[in-house]
Amino acid sequence: MANFLAFLMLVSFWVSFISGQSPGLEAPYRIHTLFSVECQNYFDWQTVGFMHSFKKAQQPGPVTRLLSCTEEEKKNYKGMDLAPTLEVPSMSRHPKTGDWYPAINKPAGIVHWLKHSKDAQSTDWVVILDADMILRGPIIPWELGAEKGHPVAAYYGYLIGCDNILAKMHTKHPELCDKVGGLLAMHIDDLRVLAPLWLSKTEEVREDRAHWGTNITGDIYGTGWISEMYGYSFGAAEAGLRHKINDNLMIYPGYTPQPGVEPILLHYGLPFSVGNWSFSKLEHHEDGIVYECGRLFPEPPYPREIKLMEPDPNKRRALFLNIECINTMNEGLLLQHARNGCPKPKWSKYLSFLKSKTFAKLTQPKLLTPPRMQTEVAKEVKEIDEPIKPYPKIHTLFSTECTTYFDWQTVGLMHSFHLSGQPGNITRLLSCTDEDLKQYKGHDLAPTHYVPSMSRHPLTGDWYPAINKPAAVVHWLNHVNVDAEYIVILDADMILRGPITPWEFKAARGRPVSTPYEYLIGCDNELAKLHTRHPEACDKVGGVIIMHIDDLREFALLWLLKTEEVRADKAHYATNITGDIYESGWISEMYGYSFGAAELKLRHLISNEILIYPGYVPEPDVKYRVFHYGLEFKVGNWSFDKAKSREVDMVNKCWATFPDPPDPSTLEQTDENELQRDLLSIECARTLNEALHLHHKRRNCPDTTALSNPALDTTKDIANSRKVGRFSKTDDIESNPVPRNHSQESSKPKVRDGLFSTLRFWIILLWVFSGLGFILVMLAMCSGYTSKGSSKGKSNKSRRRSYTGFLKTNARDRQGRKSDASL
């Protein structure tokens, strides 16, 4: 009976865990869309098309038109009611230089909006578009992979100035210059930092007439007209922003989309044609079509005509995009004319088509498809005729806890994720208690799914933080609508060096991919026989996992239950059974994974070319994709051990980094294996430090050359970090230990603090002066006693001097103590 009751308690707990809600930290995200125009007919018809497509696409959140006008222009302007509008002082004619450059109104308008609009105070994400765009579907930043510090943007490959002298002249960080523009989706905090830099860098590049040449800027006109685009890229580089670059979201009508890709934004900045019909926005520069009843742009060919015109399905799809663009604008003009009070237009075949169900179906909102969700730095464009197979969507997961120890690992992993070209999105599974969450500071370090902590098991009371990994995966699967086909699971203490994709490593449904963990000897002995019905299917794997989503759905709960089962089997913790040199059951989660997979007979493809531990000798010609710095590694007298930074707040303490590794040029060249090993170790450490440096820069940490900032209480930050999370003596064991190589040290690395050193110097100096004062007083007193045989007047005089000196010495001592207290 007791066993039955215990079973019921376990089942009820898992039901409540799976159906429960994550901690109430996730507020609804608010999006605001911006576009910039001027007081001209040219921008009015673009505004009509933009606003109509905005509504058809069901873009969430409000939209604001940033309208830049002079006082003279506003007197005759008729289009104030075309869109929700914020009037912005025109900078077309620069107020200081007199330069005529209307494109500067875009960054100037955004700066004005941030300062003067109440909407800017109640927004989380901003989507910035151009007026000459047609939306085909909602643009939701977080679905595109945007995150704080990493906006999403379209690829503008012609901005060659990012790669030459132009970037070196106009930004201190040319290596961060991204060739992007058009579509911008970013966090409001990033925009606040970027906007003034965007404006100032635009002015700077515009004034640099000596470098307007086509060979430097890529501007075919050589007139500095794209200075605003470079202003954005250089400003973002200054702000330390790295973009997720997506070349599939936006397309110019006239271009052919990639097979399987459905763009959600049409940018009609260039002329395009269908057969004998063509359209160029420049031909309508002075067109008052918005205010002329019954006038539309020339009607393009009908869909059925295009089907007869072009046999190639992909090129035919490009022609459909062309006519969709102009038809959407014409539909918007029809509705605007009705709002203007125009009479109902006469029936025509074309008007009938625009009002038909066929057209409504063709232009219904387009949702994101897997290829468009994959945001990565654009590679060289493949030739049009080359067949391109659409790849399945990937989502990357990693598990952490609410401690600064995991925070600096998160900073390193997220930085390397963006550099690696890993497709798809990434989610941090953050396991925290309610008490931890109250003090936690690292919410914005990564896209996050919050998970109730199981570090202390709610039923058994067992302290085992490693169980949070399978528990968090179970929670994520049951609380998130996952649209990815493959899931890549990593650990926080990893650095990505390149993409990990199922198609490259041959993962498939029923055939996950992982890396070898040979020390899991329990797969070959009685441990597997005790904990799985299929010990022959037990694979010694871990670290990196690539698994089909359907397999993960079946497997995740088994992973968790088998982890609990092995953890409870204390009779079999011995090293000769588990391979755990600490005999503490710390690798129960790893066995939970292997035994859970064996239950489903999931046999892994095991790859030795994905992961390497820094400090290990690499195989020749293998391009490892992941560093797993779970073990201490050394290069000469320098070493790195993650356990030594368990209690140090590397993330909230400004400019905190790890000791720099040796310069590669100083390495011995005699042994090629040792050289390659050390080069990889240096690369890993440098990537971590680079990530921390950029993180501190994004936090607007003060310049290291400036005086210490008294408002920055780093001691308090470190004290707080010690309060977050709880650790038992077993916590010093690595999450993925390997026998005989692990260090259990947990001492903190030395951190230089100039303020502390100065304070120590003055305390020592005060002690010295106090000691000298005491000696002088004693000498004076002794001298007074020895002079008793002298005359009374002389003796009294001597005593008065001694007493006065004593008072002065005490006064100095008191003043010194006050100075010490003030320090």
C-alpha positions, 0 to 999 in steps of 0.5 A, spaced: 500 500 500 505 504 501 508 503 495 502 504 491 501 511 495 508 513 493 507 511 486 501 516 486 505 521 489 510 521 483 505 521 478 501 527 481 507 531 481 509 530 474 502 531 472 503 538 476 510 539 473 508 538 466 502 542 466 504 548 471 506 554 468 513 557 468 515 563 473 511 569 472 516 573 469 514 573 462 511 580 460 507 580 453 512 583 448 510 590 445 512 591 438 512 598 434 513 599 427 516 606 424 517 608 417 520 615 415 517 620 410 517 627 407 511 632 405 511 630 398 506 626 394 512 621 392 511 619 399 504 619 400 502 614 395 508 610 398 504 611 405 498 609 402 501 602 400 505 601 406 499 602 411 494 598 407 499 592 407 501 593 414 493 592 415 493 586 411 499 583 413 496 583 420 502 586 423 502 586 431 502 593 435 502 600 433 505 604 427 508 611 426 510 615 420 515 619 422 514 625 417 519 630 416 517 637 413 519 644 413 514 649 416 513 652 409 512 645 406 506 644 412 502 650 409 500 646 403 501 639 405 494 635 404 496 628 407 496 628 415 491 623 415 494 618 411 497 614 417 498 615 425 504 621 424 509 624 429 511 630 426 519 631 425 523 637 424 526 637 417 533 636 416 533 635 409 537 641 409 542 640 414 542 646 419 549 647 420 553 645 414 547 647 409 548 640 405 542 637 402 541 630 404 534 628 405 536 621 407 538 623 414 531 625 416 531 617 417 536 617 423 534 624 425 526 622 425 528 616 430 532 620 435 526 625 435 521 619 436 525 616 442 525 623 445 518 626 444 514 620 443 510 617 449 510 610 445 517 610 445 516 609 453 512 603 452 515 599 447 519 593 447 521 591 440 522 596 434 521 594 427 524 600 422 522 599 415 522 604 409 516 607 406 517 603 399 515 597 402 509 592 402 508 587 408 506 580 406 506 577 413 507 579 420 514 581 422 515 579 429 522 580 432 523 574 437 520 569 432 526 572 427 531 570 432 532 578 434 534 579 441 537 584 445 544 586 443 543 582 436 538 585 431 535 582 425 536 585 419 536 584 411 543 583 407 546 589 403 552 586 400 553 592 396 556 596 402 563 594 401 565 600 405 565 595 411 571 591 408 575 597 406 578 603 409 571 607 410 570 602 416 577 603 419 576 611 418 569 611 421 569 606 426 573 604 432 571 597 431 571 595 423 570 588 425 563 589 427 561 592 421 555 588 418 553 590 411 545 590 413 539 595 412 532 595 409 528 591 414 531 592 422 528 589 428 531 590 434 530 591 442 528 598 444 534 599 449 539 597 443 535 603 439 536 608 444 544 607 444 544 606 437 540 612 434 544 618 436 550 614 433 546 612 427 545 620 426 552 622 427 555 617 423 551 619 417 553 626 418 560 624 418 560 619 412 556 624 408 562 630 410 567 625 408 567 627 400 574 624 399 571 617 400 565 617 396 568 613 390 564 607 387 570 603 389 570 605 396 562 605 398 559 601 392 555 607 390 554 607 383 553 614 383 559 616 387 555 622 390 554 619 397 547 618 397 548 611 401 551 615 407 545 614 411 546 606 410 553 606 412 551 611 418 547 605 421 552 600 420 558 604 423 553 606 428 551 599 430 559 597 430 560 603 435 555 600 439 557 593 439 551 590 436 552 584 431 546 582 427 542 576 425 543 577 417 537 574 414 537 574 406 530 571 405 525 575 409 526 581 404 526 581 396 526 586 391 520 585 386 524 583 379 528 578 383 527 571 383 526 568 390 530 561 393 526 555 392 521 554 398 522 561 401 516 565 401 519 573 402 514 577 407 517 584 405 517 587 398 522 593 397 520 596 390 526 600 390 528 598 383 524 598 377 521 591 375 517 588 369 512 583 367 512 582 360 511 588 356 509 591 363 513 595 368 514 599 374 519 604 377 517 608 383 522 614 380 517 615 374 512 617 379 516 622 383 511 628 383 505 624 382 498 626 386 495 619 385 493 619 392 488 625 391 486 624 384 479 620 384 479 614 380 486 614 378 491 607 379 497 605 377 497 601 370 494 594 371 499 589 371 498 582 367 493 577 370 495 571 374 493 566 368 497 570 363 503 569 367 502 562 367 502 562 360 508 567 360 513 563 364 514 555 364 519 555 370 516 555 376 520 559 380 521 564 375 514 564 375 513 565 382 517 571 382 513 574 376 507 573 381 511 577 387 511 583 382 504 583 380 502 582 387 506 588 389 503 593 384 496 590 385 496 591 393 498 598 392 492 599 387 488 596 392 490 601 397 489 607 393 482 604 391 480 604 399 484 611 400 480 614 395 473 612 398 476 615 405 477 621 401 470 622 399 471 620 391 465 617 388 464 609 387 469 607 381 466 604 374 466 597 374 472 594 370 475 587 370 481 589 373 477 592 379 473 586 379 479 582 380 482 586 386 475 585 390 475 578 388 476 572 393 482 569 388 486 576 389 484 575 397 487 568 397 493 570 393 495 576 398 493 573 405 498 574 410 504 569 409 507 566 415 514 564 417 517 558 413 523 554 416 528 557 411 526 564 413 527 563 420 534 561 419 538 567 420 545 567 419 551 571 416 549 571 408 554 567 404 556 568 397 550 568 393 549 561 389 548 562 382 540 562 380 540 556 376 543 552 381 538 547 385 537 549 392 534 544 397 530 547 403 533 545 409 529 543 415 528 548 421 533 547 427 532 550 434 538 550 439 537 549 447 542 549 453 540 549 460 542 554 466 541 556 473 540 563 476 547 564 478 553 568 475 557 562 474 552 560 469 551 567 466 558 568 464 558 561 460 551 564 457 555 570 455 560 566 451 555 561 448 551 566 445 557 570 443 559 564 439 552 562 437 552 568 433 559 568 430 558 560 428 553 561 423 548 556 427 542 556 423 535 557 427 534 560 434 536 559 440 533 558 447 536 558 454 532 554 459 533 557 466 531 553 472 530 558 478 527 558 485 522 563 486 527 566 491 533 566 486 528 570 481 527 575 485 535 577 486 537 575 479 540 580 474 541 576 467 534 576 464 537 579 458 543 575 456 539 570 452 532 568 449 529 565 455 524 560 457 523 560 465 523 553 468 521 551 476 528 549 479 529 541 481 535 542 484 532 540 490 528 534 488 521 536 491 519 529 493 526 526 495 529 532 497 535 530 494 540 536 492 542 534 484 542 540 480 544 536 474 537 534 473 534 541 471 537 539 464 532 533 462 526 537 467 527 543 463 527 540 456 520 536 458 517 543 461 519 547 454 516 541 450 510 542 454 509 549 454 512 552 447 509 551 440 515 548 437 516 549 429 523 546 428 524 539 425 531 538 429 533 540 436 540 541 438 542 540 445 548 543 448 551 545 455 552 552 457 560 551 458 561 550 450 563 555 445 561 554 438 566 554 432 561 552 426 554 550 425 552 544 427 546 541 422 542 535 422 544 534 414 551 535 415 552 530 420 546 525 417 541 525 423 534 523 421 528 521 425 530 515 429 537 516 428 540 522 433 547 524 433 551 525 439 559 525 441 562 520 444 563 519 452 567 513 453 567 513 460 560 511 461 562 504 462 555 503 465 553 501 458 557 495 458 555 492 465 550 491 470 548 498 471 545 498 464 541 491 465 538 494 471 536 500 468 533 499 461 530 493 458 535 494 452 542 494 455 544 492 448 542 499 445 545 503 450 550 508 447 556 512 451 554 519 448 553 526 451 555 533 450 552 535 443 545 532 441 542 533 435 535 529 435 528 530 431 523 533 435 518 527 434 524 523 437 525 528 443 517 528 445 517 521 446 524 521 449 524 527 454 520 524 460 524 517 459 530 521 460 528 525 466 525 519 469 531 514 468 535 520 471 531 520 477 532 512 477 539 512 477 540 517 482 536 513 487 540 507 486 546 509 491 548 502 491 551 502 484 555 509 485 562 505 485 567 507 480 568 500 477 560 500 475 559 508 473 566 510 471 565 516 476 571 517 479 568 521 485 562 515 486 557 521 488 552 519 482 554 526 479 553 523 472 546 520 473 543 525 468 548 522 463 546 515 464 539 517 464 540 520 457 543 513 455 538 509 458 532 513 456 534 512 449 535 505 450 528 504 452 526 507 445 532 503 441 534 510 439 541 508 436 546 514 435 550 516 430 557 517 434 561 523 431 568 524 433 568 531 429 563 535 433 566 536 440 573 537 443 575 539 450 581 544 450 587 541 452 586 535 448 590 534 442 586 534 435 585 529 430 589 532 423 584 536 419 578 535 423 574 542 424 571 541 430 564 545 431 564 545 439 569 547 445 567 544 451 571 547 457 569 542 462 576 541 464 582 545 466 586 546 460 593 549 460 598 553 455 605 553 458 604 556 465 597 559 463 591 555 465 584 556 465 579 552 470 571 554 470 570 551 477 575 557 479 570 562 477 564 559 480 563 565 485 565 570 481 561 575 478 564 576 471 558 579 468 556 584 472 562 587 474 565 592 469 570 589 464 571 583 468 575 578 464 579 572 465 587 572 464 589 573 457 592 566 454 599 567 451 600 570 444 600 564 439 607 567 436 610 565 443 608 558 442 613 552 441 613 550 434 617 543 435 611 539 436 605 540 431 600 536 435 602 540 441 602 546 437 595 545 435 592 543 441 595 550 444 592 554 439 585 551 440 586 552 447 588 559 446 582 560 441 577 558 446 579 563 452 580 568 447 573 567 445 570 567 452 574 574 453 571 577 447 564 575 449 565 578 456 568 585 453 563 586 448 558 584 453 561 590 458 561 594 452 553 593 451 552 595 458 555 602 457 561 600 462 565 606 464 572 607 460 577 604 463 582 610 463 577 614 467 577 615 474 573 609 478 566 611 479 564 611 486 557 609 484 559 602 481 559 598 487 562 592 485 563 589 491 556 589 492 555 585 486 559 580 488 556 579 494 549 579 491 552 573 486 554 569 492 546 569 495 543 567 488 543 559 488 545 554 493 551 549 492 553 543 496 560 540 496 558 536 490 557 542 486 565 543 485 564 536 480 563 538 473 556 537 469 560 533 464 566 530 468 571 526 465 576 521 469 583 523 472 583 530 469 578 534 473 580 539 478 575 540 484 578 547 485 573 553 486 578 559 488 576 565 485 581 568 480 585 574 482 581 581 480 585 587 480 582 593 483 585 600 483 581 603 488 582 597 493 590 598 492 590 605 494 586 604 500 590 599 503 596 604 501 593 610 505 591 605 511 599 603 512 601 610 511 596 612 517 599 606 521 606 608 520 604 615 522 600 613 528 606 609 530 611 614 530 607 619 533 606 614 539 614 614 539 614 621 540 609 622 545 613 616 549 620 620 548 617 626 550 614 623 557 620 620 558 624 626 557 619 630 562 620 625 568 628 625 567 628 633 568 625 633 575 631 635 578 631 641 574 628 648 576 621 648 577 620 653 572 624 649 567 620 643 569 613 646 568 615 649 561 618 642 559 611 639 562 607 644 558 611 643 551 610 635 552 602 636 554 601 641 548 605 636 543 601 630 546 595 634 544 597 635 537 599 628 536 592 626 538 589 631 534 593 628 528 591 621 530 584 623 530 584 627 524 587 621 520 582 616 523 576 621 520 580 620 513 580 613 514 573 613 515 571 617 509 575 612 505 
